[in-house]
Amino acid sequence: MRKTKTTNYVRGRNFEYRVKELLEKEGYIVFRTAGSHGLFDLIAMKRIENHIWVKFWQLKRNITHKQALKTFNEIIDKFDLYVDKENESPFLQLTKGIFKIEVYISSNRIVLFFGVIYTPTKRKTKNGKS
């Protein structure tokens, strides 16, 4: 019996569903923008006290921290956002093996987050195994 290969699309989709589930457990209403090929893969919303939090996420699998930061910087440049790099720890662990980089802006009752959620690449040892 032939074993079917999992495509990059399927792995990416599975990662999106995994992160979507994590955010839903935190009480967010999450929309997956599948097939849009837009800037964001997930949009999450939640009411916290008198504020509405809206999070826009780009998801990436198997990239380095440096690549994640580059993607993050491209997002904040598109929206002309300011990030205080001195007071920020850019890499925050969402859950085991999944990290995020985010920035937020707020106005009155709306808080907008922009960021990248990613899994870091696994380093290979000298014998080729991770």
Secondary structure, DSSP 8 states (H G I E B T S, - for coil): -------HHHHHHHHHHHHHHHHHHTT-EEEE-TT--SS-SEEEEEEETTEEEEEEEEEEEEE-HHHHHHHHHHHHHHTT----TTS----EEEETTEEEEEEEEEETTEEEEEEEEEEE-----TTS--
